[in-house]
Structure formats: structure tokens, C-alpha cells
Amino acid sequence: MKKITLLLFLFITYSNAQETEIKITPEGISSAVIPTEGKTAVQSYELAKDMILKMFDTPKNVIKVDEQGKILRFEGVKKFKGSISTEGLYNYTCELEFKDGRYKISFYDVYLDKGIKRTFVDLFNKDGDLRKMTFYKTLHSNFTIMLNEVNDMFKNKIVVGNKEDKW
């Protein structure tokens, strides 16, 4: 029964017409709409807020918008290791909007600050192609990985929920 439920969940998730992964293109950073079958907007909001409260030492300082059951916006930082040029603190603003049965996750103000702020706009040339230098390719990869890790954390918390063993 659990396998059938899991397969059904995966089928519904992948057959959904809306993106569930974050992508970075010359047009911007995509949003993702994540289905939360059987959860109300308030339930999803509460799970997300609980996640934010656990993610940060001072959550009141990072939460910028908090509308009960509707929207959460917070600022985050993630440290990446790598080559000297792409290692550092990656900053982002994340916005979560909640509706019954789904939520939308969007990212703004995503940048690497190493004296000069590098944003997703810097990754592409005037023709809209990813720049060929390794630095830009690595930066694109790091931005994409970071945003999808944040996205996955919320998906695991809201969609999957707490799967604690109840003996």
C-alpha cells in the first residue's frame, strides 16, 4: 500500500504542469509551485515557519514578511566551498506563498558578495548565453544547487512532513 501511495504521489508530482525545481535563465530565476495534497494553506504555512525558526539562530531578524497562512519572506545565507573565485557566502531572499493544496517558492536578490556582488544577471552574455569562463559556469551551478537545496528542504518539511517513528 505504501508503494502504491508513493508511486501515485510521484506520478501526480511529475505530471503536474508547473515546475517544481528552480532554474536560472537569462530571463530570471524561475519560481516553483509545489503540490501539498491534503494540506491547507495554514498547515503548509505553519510547517514552513517552523522550518525557518529552526534554520536560523535569530529568525526574527531574517523574516521580512509574515502574513499568517498567506506569505513568508525571509533572507538567507549559504556558505559554498569550491574554487577561490566562487567560494563564499551566497545571499538570497526567499518568498513562500501558500494556498490550499499547494505553495509557491520564489527567490530574489540572489548574489555572491566578494567585494563585488555577482548576481544571476552576470552569468549570461548580451545574447543570453551562459558565459564560457569556468567561473561563470561554476557560479551558475552553485546558485542553482543552493536554491534547489532550499527548495528541497521546504518540500521535505511541507510535503513529506515529519515521519517520526511511533513505536
C-alpha positions in Angstrom: 0.0 0.0 0.0 2.8 2.4 0.8 4.5 1.7 -2.5 1.2 2.4 -4.4 0.8 5.7 -2.4 4.4 6.7 -3.2 4.0 5.9 -6.9 0.8 7.8 -7.0 2.4 10.8 -5.3 5.4 10.7 -7.7 3.1 10.4 -10.7 1.0 13.4 -9.6 4.1 15.4 -8.8 5.8 14.8 -12.1 2.6 15.0 -14.2 1.9 18.5 -12.7 2.3 21.1 -15.5 4.1 23.5 -13.2 7.8 23.4 -12.4 8.9 22.0 -9.0 12.6 22.8 -9.5 14.3 26.2 -9.6 16.0 27.2 -12.8 18.2 30.2 -13.7 17.9 31.6 -17.2 18.7 35.0 -18.7 15.1 35.9 -18.1 15.5 35.4 -14.3 15.1 32.9 -11.6 12.0 30.7 -12.0 9.5 30.1 -9.3 8.2 26.6 -8.4 4.8 25.6 -7.4 4.8 22.6 -5.1 1.6 20.5 -4.6 0.7 19.7 -1.0 -2.2 17.3 -1.4 -4.5 17.3 1.6 -2.8 20.3 3.4 -4.4 23.6 3.9 -2.6 26.9 3.3 -2.4 27.4 7.1 -0.9 23.9 7.7 1.7 24.5 5.0 2.5 27.9 6.4 3.0 26.6 9.9 5.3 23.8 8.7 7.4 26.4 6.7 7.6 28.8 9.5 8.7 26.0 11.9 11.4 25.2 9.3 12.6 28.8 9.2 12.6 29.0 13.0 14.9 26.0 13.1 17.2 27.2 10.2 18.4 30.4 11.8 19.8 31.5 15.2 17.8 34.7 15.1 14.8 34.0 12.9 13.1 37.3 13.8 15.9 39.2 12.1 15.7 37.2 8.8 11.9 37.1 8.5 10.9 40.2 6.5 7.2 39.4 5.7 4.9 37.1 7.8 1.3 37.0 6.9 -0.4 34.1 8.8 -1.3 31.4 6.3 -0.6 33.5 3.3 3.1 34.5 2.8 6.5 34.2 4.4 9.6 36.1 3.1 13.0 35.7 4.6 16.7 36.4 3.9 19.2 33.6 4.0 22.9 32.9 3.5 24.6 29.7 2.5 28.3 29.1 2.5 29.8 27.3 -0.5 33.2 25.8 -0.8 34.9 25.5 -4.1 37.5 27.3 -6.1 38.8 30.5 -4.6 36.8 32.7 -7.0 33.4 31.0 -6.4 33.8 30.2 -2.7 32.0 32.4 -0.2 28.6 33.4 1.2 25.7 33.2 -1.2 22.8 35.5 -0.2 19.2 35.2 -1.1 15.7 36.3 -0.3 13.1 33.5 -0.4 9.3 34.1 -0.6 6.8 31.4 0.1 3.1 31.9 -0.9 0.5 29.5 0.4 -2.8 28.2 -1.0 -4.8 25.1 -0.1 -3.1 22.1 -1.8 0.0 24.0 -2.9 2.6 26.6 -2.3 4.8 28.7 -4.5 8.5 29.3 -3.7 10.4 32.2 -5.3 13.9 33.7 -4.9 15.0 37.3 -5.2 18.2 39.2 -4.5 20.4 36.1 -5.1 24.1 37.0 -5.1 27.7 36.1 -4.2 29.4 39.0 -2.4 33.1 39.0 -2.6 33.7 42.8 -2.6 31.8 42.9 -5.9 28.3 41.4 -5.9 27.8 38.7 -8.5 24.1 38.1 -9.4 22.5 35.7 -11.9 22.5 38.6 -14.5 26.3 38.4 -14.6 26.2 34.8 -15.7 24.9 35.5 -19.2 26.3 37.5 -22.1 24.3 40.0 -24.1 23.0 37.2 -26.4 21.5 35.4 -23.4 24.1 32.6 -23.4 25.9 31.3 -20.3 29.3 32.9 -20.3 32.1 30.4 -21.2 34.5 31.1 -18.4 34.7 28.4 -15.8 34.0 31.0 -13.1 30.5 31.8 -14.5 29.7 28.1 -15.2 30.6 27.3 -11.6 28.7 30.2 -10.2 25.6 29.2 -12.2 25.9 25.7 -10.8 26.4 27.0 -7.3 23.4 29.3 -7.5 21.2 26.5 -8.9 22.3 24.0 -6.3 21.8 26.4 -3.4 18.3 27.5 -4.5 17.2 23.9 -5.1 18.6 22.8 -1.7 16.5 25.4 0.0 13.5 24.4 -2.2 14.1 20.7 -1.3 14.3 21.5 2.5 10.9 23.1 2.3 9.4 20.3 0.1 10.7 17.7 2.6 9.2 19.6 5.5 5.8 20.6 4.0 5.0 17.8 1.6 6.6 14.8 3.3 6.2 16.2 6.8 7.6 14.7 10.0 7.9 11.0 9.5 8.9 10.2 13.1 8.8 6.5 14.2 6.0 6.0 16.5 6.7 2.8 18.3 
